[in-house]
Structures are given as C-alpha cells and as structure tokens.
Amino acid sequence: MYAALARRLAGDERVAAIAPDLRWDLPLRLLGGMHYLVLGGEGSWDDIDPMLDTRAEFLSRFAAEQPVQTNEIARALALLRGLGAVRRERIDLLELGTAAGLLLYLDRYGYEHDGQFEIVRRRGVDTHPIDVTTEEGARLLEAFVWPDQTDRIERLRAAIEIVREDPPELIKGDYVDLVPALIDEDTVVISCVTTMYLDDDRYAELTEKLRGATWLSLEGPRHARDYEGMRLELNGRILAEHVDYHGTGMEWVA
C-alpha cells in the first residue's frame, strides 16, 4: 500500500512544491512526515489531501531536514553474529550513523549467537541523534515504519523500552570527522546502512581513518545496484551475503 502511495506522491504537483529538489529518498521522507502527523492525531491515511494542502510548510521542513531513519531491530541478528567473530570477551561498541542507538543493544533482544562477550560501553555518532527517552523521539522513529508493518512496529516499541532503561552515549556530529578521536585498540566500530550515503571521497576518507581498527559493517556493496540486500563484513572479510534489509535472512559464508 505505502509503496504505491510513495509512487503517487512522487508524481503529485503539490509534492514538487513542498520539496522542489526531489531527492531520491523524498517519498520516504515525505511519508515519514505524514506518518508523524498521523501518529500525533494531526492527519489520517484515509484522506491525505488535507495534510498535503494544510501542512505543506511542516512537510517541506520535515523532508528537507529529517533524514530517513530505518531502525530495523532484526538487523541486530547479523551484527550480533558478526561480533561473535571478533573473538573478544569485552567490547567497547561504537556505532556510526546510530540514530537512536537501538542497535547498540543488539545483545539484549533475545537473538542467539556464537561467542561469549560483554558489551562494556555503548556509544553512537549521528548528525541527528534521537533521544527515545522522550515521546518525541519515539514518535519520530515509528514515523518511518509504515503502519501496516505491525511486526516491525512491535519490535521497535520493545527495543525502545529496553534502551530507555539504560540510554547509550549519543554524540552529535559527522562520524567521518569525529571517528579518529573516538576509537582506540579496544573499540569495535559497527555501521549499518549508513556509509551508502557518503560520496566516494568521504567513504575513502572514512576507510583510511578506520585502517587498523576493528570495523564490522552491514551495508550494501558500493556501486553494486543489482546486489540484493546487504553484506556483513569484518575488516573487509565477508561473513555473510545477501542479508535481508529487514534482517529476516542471510547467507553465512564465514
């Protein structure tokens, strides 16, 4: 339903007025803004025209300023298995592009994994960190999960409650710039569907700054448009192929 709605919005003249630059992810940003209004009782999916007509200013600002936040908790399973491959008993965890830091709690969501380790520190870096101890933060995360995806919404809400019990350290800023000051020999860096937003020069800069660090990434291969899903890599070594974007399956190869 919502994929069809996204296509409809992409061709709506009012959308062109709301966000004239028409980024590739504009439909997702716009749908997130509309869902945010619906969650607050300020709109209805049964009739989207009033939102487009009367809340155009809000939606324009939301689409321009708010990055897409796809905090899929099921991705924790692949990352958790990857952490087992690090072979450490104590892990100082740092996530790049962390949003609200939900994946920093990958060991608390009931997924089984190989290896025994303790996460002794949880930090995340993001240009727009989200505090889910607030109702505003929780509402924003849920806004990017479409309301017919009830399983994902239930996972998200359960994860938010876990994070609220022991909030992580969230650092505001550009992780490419900040990462050298945040890592040492004990740090394990994780990234999940975030480096795809870096251009080639910034990605090369990041990889150079992480040279010698322990880096577990769950990303789609760069410039491989036909690749399905994500690839789990540990310091460039492939651990799993074709990891589903919603974490429902993977081909473990390590």
N, C-alpha and C positions, 0 to 999 in steps of 0.2 A: 504493500500500500504506500509506504513512505518513499520508496524508490520512484514510484510513479508520480508522487506528489513533487519530489525533487525535480523530475524532468519537466513537470508542468510549470514549476516556479521559474526554471531556467529560461522559459520562453515567455514569461509574463512581463509586459511592458512596465508594470509597477516595480518589478524587481530591478530592472535596468535603472530606474530612477533611484531606488534605495541604495544600490551598490553598482555604480557605473563601470567600475574596473573589472567586474565579472571574473574574479579568480576562479580557478578550477574547483576549489572547495567551497565556493559561495553557497551552493544549495545546502550543503551540510551546515554551514554557519547560520544561514537563514532559518533552516528548520530547527536548529538548536535554539535560536532566539524565539521562534514561535512556540516551541515546546516549553521554554522558560516561562512565557506568558501564560500558557495553558496551566502549567503546574501552580502558578500563582493565582489562578482563577480569573485571569485577565483576558482570556480568549478561549476559543473552542475549536476542536478539529472538525466539528460538524459544519462550520461555516468560517472559512479562513479569510474571506474578503474583508470583514471588519478589521482584522488585525493588520492586513496589508494597507488598508485605507486610513485607519486612525492611529496606528502605532508605527508608521513608517519611519519616524525620527528615531525611535528606540531601536527598531530593527536595523536601520542603517548604521547606527553606532555599534550595536552588538556585532554585526557582520564585519565591520571594519576593525574592531578592537579585540574581539574574543576568538582566540584560536580554537580549533576543533579539539575537544577533549574526549577521546575514546578510551576511557578507563575500563578495559575489559579484564576482569579479575581472573578469568580462566587462563589467561596468558601466564599466570603465575606458575602453572604446572611445568611448562617448558623451561622457564627460568630457574625453577627450583631444581629440576634435574641437572641443569647446567651448573648450578652452584655445587652440586654434589661432585661434579667433575673437577672442580677447583682443588679438591683434596685439602681443605683446611678445617681445623676444628673451631676456630674463632674467625668471624668475618665482620669486617668494618665495611658496611654496604653504602655505596653512593650511587644514586640513580640520576642519569642525565635526562632532562625533559620530564620531570617527575609528576607534574600537575599537582595532585593532592598527596602523592606519596603512597598510594594504595598498594602498589607492587612491592614496596619496601617491606611489606608484611606477608610476603609470599609463603613463609613458613607457618603461618597461623590460619591457613584456610582449609586445612584438612587434606591436602594433597600428599600422597605417598611419594617418597623419593629415596634414591640411594645415597649413602653417605650420612655421617653424623656430624653436625656442626651447630654452632650457636652464633646467631647474629648479635653482635655486641654493640653495634651502633648503626643507626638508620638516618641517612641524610639524603636530601634530594635537591636538585637545582632546576629552576624553571624561570622563564621570563615572566610568567603569570602564575605563580604558585597559588594554590587554592586551599583554604582552611576549612576542612569539612567538620570541624567542631562547631561551625556556625550553620544555621539553617540556609543562609545564602549560598555557602559553598556546596552544601549537599544538593541543593536545588539546581545549581549550575551543572554539576556532574550528571545528574539524572536527566537534564535537558538534552544531553547528547546521546541518550539511549531512547530509541523510539518506543512509544508506549505499548505497542503490540508485542515487544520482546520481553515478556514477563519474566523469563528465567534470568536474563541479564539484569533486569531491574532488581530482582530479589538478591542476586549475588552482590550487586553494587551496594544495596542498602545494608546487607550483612557485613560487608567489608568496612563500610563507613563506621558502623558501630564498633568494630574491632579497633580501627585507627583512633577513634575518639577516646578510647581507654588509655592510649599511650601514644600521643601525637609525635610524629617524626620532626626532625630539624629540617625546615624548608628554607632554602637560600634563594633569594630573588636575584636573577641576573642571567646573562648569556653564558651557558656552560662551556662553550669553546674558550671564552676569555678566562673563566674562573677556575677551570679544572686543574691547572698546574698547582695552584695553592691549596687544593682540597685533597690531593692524593699523596700517599706515601706507600711504602712497601707492604703495608698491611691492608690497604684498601682494595676492595673488589668493586669495580665500576660495572654497572649494568645500564643498558639502553634498550628501549623497546618502542619501535615505530616512531622514532624522533629524528634520526640522522637523515632520513629521506627528505626532510625539509631544509637541509643545508645544501648550498650550492657546492660545486666541486672544489672550489678553493677553500671554503670553510671546512669541508669534510677532510680535505688533505691536512689542513692545519690541526684539526682535532686528532686525527690518527697519529700525527707527529708528536703531539703533546702527550698522547697515551702510550707512546712507544716505551716498552719496558714495564708498563702497568698491567694488571690483570683486568681484562675487559671482556665481559660477557654481553653479547649483543643479540637481540631478537629483532631483526629487520628484514625487509625485502632486499634482495641483491640490487645494488645500484645499477640503473640503466638496463635492467632486465625486465622489460614490460610484460613479457609473456610468462614470467615465473609466477606460479600460483602460491600464494601465501607468503610466509616468512622463513628465514633461515636462522637457526641458532648457531652462533659461533663463539668459541672461546679463544681469544687471542688469534683470530683468523682461522682457527681449526674448526671445520664444520662438525657439529654434534648432531644436528637434526635438520632435515629438509622438509619443505612444504608444510610448515607449521600453520595451521588454520588461524586466520585473523581473530577468531573468537575462541581460540585455544581448544577446539574440540578434537583435534587430531594432529599427528605428526609422524614423520618417518625418521626414527632414531638410527643414526648411522655410526656413531662413535663406539 
